[in-house]
Amino acid sequence: MTNAPKVLFLADAGPLVGGGHVMRCLTLAAALNDLGLECQFMAPPPIAQILQRFGGDRIGQINCEPDTLVTLACKQPSDLIVVDHYGLGETEEAALGVGRRLVVLDDMPGRVHPCDLLLDPSLGRTAQDYYGRVPEAAKVLAGPHYALVRPEFARLRPEMLVRRKASLGHGPILVALGLTDLFGLTAKVVEVLLELSLPNPIWAVVGAEAQSLPRLKALASQHAQLSVYVETIDMAGLMSRADLAIGAGGSSTWERACLGLPSLTLILADNQADLARRLEREGASVALDARSLDFGPELALAVLGLAGQVRALQTLSHKASALCDGLGAGRVAAAIRDF
């Protein structure tokens, strides 16, 4: 038996939600492990699948079904619960917090959270955005200073920032829109890129169950410039070697920013729109709404305006890298430990 403080995570995942909630919680769990805390995840089938691939030996799991998630979590012995789940409301969060500390991850102010600590790493976010929506004594960690980025990105950051100042242009274009590949969008993006006949290699990253995977494999057999990576664990390595990324507006935004990777940020859901537009206003990315009827032509124009354009790419790289240093997970873990 161990006397280490016990932390229980409740994250959301699925075909319409994606896997980003679980992945950023895994980043926080690893940082908490490093500080001596013991972490477990409630694991309905979609969560269990991600944990099997990316969880590692130090992360425990409690298998359950979605409809028993909160009931079983309330019965688990733990000192602290971390919730990253849009499907849980104030009543469920209050029940989860009985007799223990409650940490909530959010990126869209508007809901009430009866928590002890709230994390929202969105660009431009401040504690004031949650005034009246968290208890007066709750601590709010806001802004990219607290973005949950895995440590391998921070380790690569100094080398990458030097390289991108010196060399950007015709390197690989990375397409990484999340493990679940909402709307089968990855294949559609790759098809647009192939039609542009650019000299850049194209790297597409998807999950094993991605809707786009069969189409991507077929395209890769026809186009030598296309490589397909299935559930890769080396996203930091791929991002460090790419010159341009096309990514979703979720937590992977901060991985790209940490490495100064010039990016087109696609809006796949309403909760991603604010961040994508703010990044664009800061000159740190180009935002495109993937749900637009004109998305294909708009994507083509945006890529043509960046691929091979050294000055434009370096400007995006510089602006993005200034927003996130990749050390946020350690800062959040320390704040939780010091409760």
N, C-alpha and C positions, 0 to 999 in steps of 0.2 A: 504493500500500500504506500501511496505517496501523500505527503501533506501539501503538495503544490496546489495553489489556487486553481479551481476548475472553471473553465470557460466553455459555454455551450453556444454554438452558432446555429441560427435559423436563417437560411438564405433561400432565395427563390431561383428557380430555373425551369426551363421548358421550351418547347418549340416557338412560342410567341415572346418569351421573356429573354431567351438566350442564356448564356452561362456566365456573364460578366459579374453578377452578384456573388456567385460562388468563388470565382477566381480572385476577386478582390478580398473576400473574406479569408481565403487560403493565404493570401499575402499577409494579412493581419495576424492570422493564427501562427504563421511561421515566426513572425516578429515577437509574438507573445511567448512562443516556445523558447525562443532565445533568451527571454527574460525569466524563464523558469516556471511559466504557467502551463497548465495542462489543457489541451483543447480537443473538443469533440464537436461533430456536426450531426444535427438531425438529418436523416438521409432518406427521404422519399426516393423512388427509383430514378428520377432525372438527376438528383443530387448525387446519389450513390454512383451513378455512371461517371460523373465528372471526378468524384473523389478517387475512384479506382484508377483513373489515368493520371491525375495530377496531385492527389492528396499526400502521398509519401507515407513513410512509416510512423511519423510522429503524430499524425492526425487520426483520432478515433472517430467512429461513426456509430450512430444508433439508427438502425433501419426502421422505417415506418411508412405509412401511407399518407398522402396529402391531407386526407380528412381527419387523421389522428395526430397531425403534426403538433399543434398547440397543446392538446390534452396530454400527450406523452412528454412533451418538453417540460410542462409544468411539474411533472412528477420526477424529473431527473434531478439528482443532487448536483448543484453547481453554485459557485460563488457569484457568477456573473453570466448574463446572457447577452449575446450580440445578435441583433435583428437587422437583416438586410432584405426586406420582403415587402413589396408594395401591396400584397394581398392581405396583410395583417393591419387591422385598424387599432384605434385607441383602446378598445375593450380587451382585445387579445394581448396587446403590449402590456397593459396594466396587470393582467393575470400573470404574464410571464415574469414580471418584475417583483412579484410578491416574495419577500424574504431574501432578495438578492439584488444586486446592481443590474441596471439595464442600460445597454449601449445601443443606439440606433444609428444606422447608416442611411442617409437620404440624399437626394440631389434635386428635389423639387418641392420647395417650401409650400405649405398650404395645409398639411395635415397636423393634427395634434399628437404629440409624442410624450407620454408620461415617463420620461427617461431621466437617467442621471447624467448621461453624456450623449451628445449628438455630433456626428461627423458628417459634414457636407463639403467635399473638396472642390466644388464647382468654382470656376473662374468668376471673380467678382462677388462671391458669397461672403457675407459677414454674419456675426452672431445676431445682429439686429433683425435679419430676415426671419428669424425664428422667435422673435419677441412675442410673448403671449401664447406660443404654441408648444413650449416646453416649460417645465417648472422653473420658478425663479432661481432656484439653487443649482439648476443643471448647468453643466459646462458645455459650450458649443465650440467645436474645432472647425473652422471654416476656411475655405480657400485651398489652392493647389499646394501650399506649404505642407498640407496634411494628406496629399494624394497617396493612395496605397499602391506603391510601385515595388516590384520584387527587387531584391538587392543586386541581382546580376545586371540590371539596367544602370544602377548608380555606379557600379564598378567599371562599366564600359564608357560611362559618360565623358570623362576627361579626354580619353583618346578619340572618341567620336567627334567631339566638338572641334578638336584640332583638325581632324581629317576633313570635316565638312567645310571648314574655312578654306582649305586648300584645294579640295577636289569634290565637285558635284557636277552631274551632267547626264551621262548616258549609262549610269549604273542601273541595277534592277529596279523595276516598279513592283512594289509589294502590295498585294490585295489581301487584306485580312479584315473580314467583316463579322467575325465571331464564329464560335464553334457551331451554332445551330443554323447559320446561313439563312436568315429570315428571307422569305419570298424567293428563295433560290437566286439571290441577287449576285452572288459571287460569279457565277457563270455568265450572267448578263454583263457584268462589268468587264470580265475578261474578253468577251466577244467584242465589246466596243474597242478595247485596247488593241486587239489583233487587227481589227479593221483599219486602224491608224497606221499600220506598217512601220512602227517605230523601231529603231535599232535596239532598244532596251530589252534585256531579258524580263520576263514577267513571272513573278512568283505568287501563286495562289495558296492560301492557307485555309483549310476547312476542317470540320469535325468528321468523324467516321460515318455519321448518319446524315450528313449535309445533303440537302436536296440537289445541290449542284454537282456533287461528286461524279456521278456517271458522265455527265456532259463534259466536265473538266478533264476527265481521263481520256475521253474521245478527242477533245481538242488538243491535248498534250501529245497524242499519238500522231497528230497531223502537223503540229507546229513545234519545232525544236526549241523555240525561244520560251515556251511555257513549261514551267515546273510546278507540280502540285505537291503540297505538303499536307499530310493528314495528321491532325492532332499532334503537331510538333511540340516538343518541350523546349525548343531553342528559339523562341520568338526574339529574344534579345540578340542572338547571333544574326538572325535574318534581318532584323531592323538595322543592325549596325552596318550591314553590307549593302542595304538598299539606298537608293538616291531619292526615291519618292514613294510615298505610301498612300493607298486609298483605304481608309479605315472608318469604322463606325464611331459615333459620338459618345461612346461610353468610357469606361475606366481605362481602356487601352489608349485613349487620348494622351494620358499622362506618361505612358511608356514611350510613345513617340516623341513627346515634348522633351522628356528627360534626355533622350539621345539626339535631340536636334534634328529629327527626321522630318523633312518637308512633307506636308500631308494635305490631301483632300479629305475633309471630314464629312461623311455621309450621314444625313438624318434619316434614321430608320423608324423612330418613334417620337411621340410628342415630348417625352422627357429628355430627349437628346437635342432638341432644337435650340434651347437657350444657350447651352454650352457651345454648340457649333457656331452660332451667330456671334457670340461674344469673342470666340477665338478669331473669327474673321475680322471683326472690328479692331482687334489688337494687331492685325497683320500677321498672326501666327498660324493661319491655316486658311483654306478656301472651303466654304460650306456649300453643300449641294443637298437638296431634298430628294432622296431616292424615291419618294412616293409621287413625285411630280410626273405628269404625262410627258414632259419634255426632258426627262432626266437623261436619256441616252445622248441626244445632241449636246446638252449642257455639259455632260461629263467629257465628251470628246473635245469640246472647246477648251475646257479647263485643263485637260491633260496636255493638249497642244500648246497651251500658254505657259506650261511649266517644264515639260520634258526637254532636257538639253539646254534649258535657259539658266545658266549658271548664276547670274545676279539675282534672278527671281527666287531660285531655290535657296540661295544663301540667305536672302532676306527672311524667308519663311523659317529657315533653320534657326537663325539668330533670335527671332522674336519668340519662337516656340520654346527654345531652350532656356530662355530667361524666366519662364513661368513655373518651371518645376525642376527641382534638383534630384528627385528620386529618393529622398530620405524621409518621406512622410510617414511610412509604415512604422519606423522606429520611434518617431515622435508620438504617434497615436498610441503605440504599445506602451510607451513610458507613461503617458497620461493615464491609461487604464491601470497600469501597475500601481500608480501612486494614489489611487482611490483610497 
